[in-house]
Amino acid sequence: MSEQQTNWYINRDPRNRINYGDPRALYWHQYRTAYEAVRSRLSPGQPIPPDLPVLFLGNNTLNGFNFDIRKKDRAPIMGFNFPGKSVSIGFSNDIHVVSGAILDKDAKRQDHLFIVPRADLFQELGYAVVYLPTPNQPLHCRIVHSMHIQNPSMHLPPFRDRVALAKLFQQHKVA
């Protein structure tokens, strides 16, 4: 079985390891390597550097409604009170590794992986990608619309902006 065809969720990569006290996602070699490479460039609550890739894991074809702000998207993270959709700094183009690191389970047939190659592409759409690590995902970010930065209680960003966001991810579908 080639590297491309190997499901690293089932057939464990020998480089995967976890150290006592590490976040769960750091078990995955590709996640750990990416985190170690960028962590000195990241500041919690601040936009990520414009050259970093942004990853989104979804289970259907994306449309504007996928980017509606729900209750969990409004929950403060590290004192950051602006609502937005959860994403990750790109660390792998293997959907099994991404699903394992983010969801702690193998990818399903209907799961899809989207990786936008540069964070600055979101600025053109009126969004910022803010670094907000969580206890189990040190590469976690939130995509926040500029209108939510001005008024966090606003219900939803304009639908045309959510459609543009869906199109951006859809153009960069990996799996």
N, C-alpha and C positions, 0 to 999 in steps of 0.2 A: 504494500500500500504506500503510495507516495505521500510526501509531506502535505500536499494540497488536499488529498482525499482523507487524510487521517482525522478522525474526530478526537481532538485532544481532551474532550470532556470524558470520553469513555476510555481511550488509550492514553493514560497519563504521561505527560511530558516529564522525563526524568529531571528536568531543571526546575520543575514546580516544587516549592517548599514553603513552609510556614514557620516563622519564628514565634516563640511565645510572646504574646502581646501585640503581634502584628494585626492590622486590619485584615479581614477575611479576603478581600480582593487581591492582596499582595501574595497570596498563595500562587497565583498564576505568574509564571516567569515573564511573559510579555507585559503584563500589567506592572510588575515590579520594576522591570527595565525601563519602561516609559516613565514611571513615577520618579525613579532616581535621576533620570535624564532632565526632567523639567521642574522638579520641586523647588530648586533655588530661584526659578523665574516666576514663581506663583506667590501671590499674597491673598489670603482669605478675604472675601468681600470686595475684591477688585477685579476688573476685567482681565481676562487671560491675554497673553501676548498674541498679537494678530496672526502670527505664522503657525500657530498650533492647530492641528486638526480637531474637529468636533464630531463626536459619535452619538448616534441615536439608535436605540433598539426599539422596534415597533412590531406589531403583529398583524398589520394589514397595509394596504396601499394608502399612502398618506393623503389627507385632504385638510382643509382649513379647520374642520371640527376636531381633528386630532390635537390641535393646539389650543383648544378651549382651556381656560384656567379653572381647575377643579379645586376642591377643598384642600387636598394634600399639596397642591401647587402654591397655596397661600401660606402654608406653615412656615414660620420663621426658621432659618438655619443659621446658627452661629450669630444670632442677633440681626441677621439680614432680613428685613421685613418686606421686601419687594417680591410679589408673586412672579412665577415663571415656570417653564417646563424644565424638567431634569434631563441633563445630557452628561456626557463624560468627555474628557480630553481623549482623543483617539489613541489607542494603544495596540490594537490588533485589527486585522481585516478578516479574522476567522470568527464566524458567528458563534461557534461552540465555545471558544475561549471567552468571548465577550459576554455571552449569556451566563457562563459559569462564574465569571468575575462579578458581574452586576447583579444577577438574579439568584446566584448560587444553585443553578439547575441547568440541565442541557437545553439547547435550543430545540424548539418544536418546528414542525414542517411549515407552519404559517408565520414564523418569526422572520423578520427582515432587518438587515443591518444597513445603516446609512452613515457615511462618513464624509462630512464637508471638509475639504482639505485645508481651509484657512478660516480662522475665527473672524477675520476682518470682513468676510463676505456677509456676515449678519448685520454689520453696521449699515450697509446700503439699504437694508430692509427696515431699519429703525429698531434693531435689537442689539443688546449687549450680552456677551457670554461672560458671566461672573463666576469666579472660582469660589466654590463653597464645599469644601471637603466634609464628608460625613464620617462617622466612626468606622464604618466598614468599607468606604469607597473614597480613598484620598484623592482621586482624580475627578470627583463629582463637581459639576457646574450647574448653573441655572441660566436659561435663556430668558432675559427680561426685556420686555418692550419699553421703549423710552417713555410712553405714556404712563406706565406703571411706576417708573422712577419719579415722575412728577406727581402722580396721584395713586398711591398703592391700593386705595379702596376701589378704584375703577373696576368695573365688572370684567370686561374683556377688551383686548386690543381690537382695532378695526378688523373686520373679516377679511378685507383685501390683504392686510399684512399677514394674517394667519395663513391665507392661501399662498402668498408669496413664500412664506417660511416652509410650508409643505412642499412646494415646487422645488425649492432649493435643496431640501433633503432628498426628494425623489430623483433629482438629477444626479445625485451622488449615491445611488443605491449600490451596495456591494454584494449583498446576498439576500 
